[in-house]
Amino acid sequence: MEGLEMMLDYIEKFDLSEEDLNKYFNEIRSLRYLKIGLDYLYKFVKSIELEVVKRLDPNIRYFSYGNDPTMAGIPLDLIACHFHWYAVSACNYVQMVGWLRHNVDQESSRPTDYTKSVLPEVYDWRNKVAAHFARAKPHSKDTPADLQASTFFPIAFDDDAFYASPMKLMTKRGGKSSTSDNLRKWSLTKVHERLQTRYWQEHTSG
């Protein structure tokens, strides 16, 4: 009978042996409760997306930002908070998988590099909006447009889902132009469905 194993990344085929599962018990426990939280945030936002879709004409491409009567009764502020919470927790989850992977295999990429490769748009958004606003804690690489965009209301509804940073901001000061290219568009529900394929497929173990 084979020993117990746990697949942590189905795409890169990274799993932990029974010995590693015992060694990294606390880290695995952290992944488990984060996964429960990420599922909760996903289900909440997904349910509201489905409600919004029911209100729309399926033959028309729909984009909504700001004071839109179609969104009457939709808790947009709470959805925005869900994006904040999701970005922080998702990056914590992926970075911990990267940390475990690097500890088991020193030749693999470092945790931060792994996180950037799995969640590039969410990682940048986490650093400039969710973990702290770039406006309040600027980085040397942040453009004036990045700083201003970090505190704009973060979400819009586009076609069938809510998206963070749905539009790019351009500013011009002192004859110099900048754009908020460091804040890329991303959907909480679509990212979560992508992570489900990577991390949370059904599996059997020995």
Secondary structure as GFF3:
##gff-version 3
##sequence-region A 1 206
A	DSSP	beta_strand	6	9	.	.	.	ID=ss1
A	DSSP	beta_strand	14	16	.	.	.	ID=ss2
A	DSSP	alpha_helix	18	23	.	.	.	ID=ss3
A	DSSP	alpha_helix	25	55	.	.	.	ID=ss4
A	DSSP	beta_strand	63	64	.	.	.	ID=ss5
A	DSSP	three_ten_helix	69	71	.	.	.	ID=ss6
A	DSSP	alpha_helix	76	104	.	.	.	ID=ss7
A	DSSP	alpha_helix	111	118	.	.	.	ID=ss8
A	DSSP	alpha_helix	120	125	.	.	.	ID=ss9
A	DSSP	pi_helix	126	130	.	.	.	ID=ss10
A	DSSP	alpha_helix	144	149	.	.	.	ID=ss11
A	DSSP	beta_strand	155	158	.	.	.	ID=ss12
A	DSSP	beta_strand	161	164	.	.	.	ID=ss13
A	DSSP	beta_strand	170	173	.	.	.	ID=ss14
A	DSSP	beta_strand	176	179	.	.	.	ID=ss15
A	DSSP	alpha_helix	188	199	.	.	.	ID=ss16
###
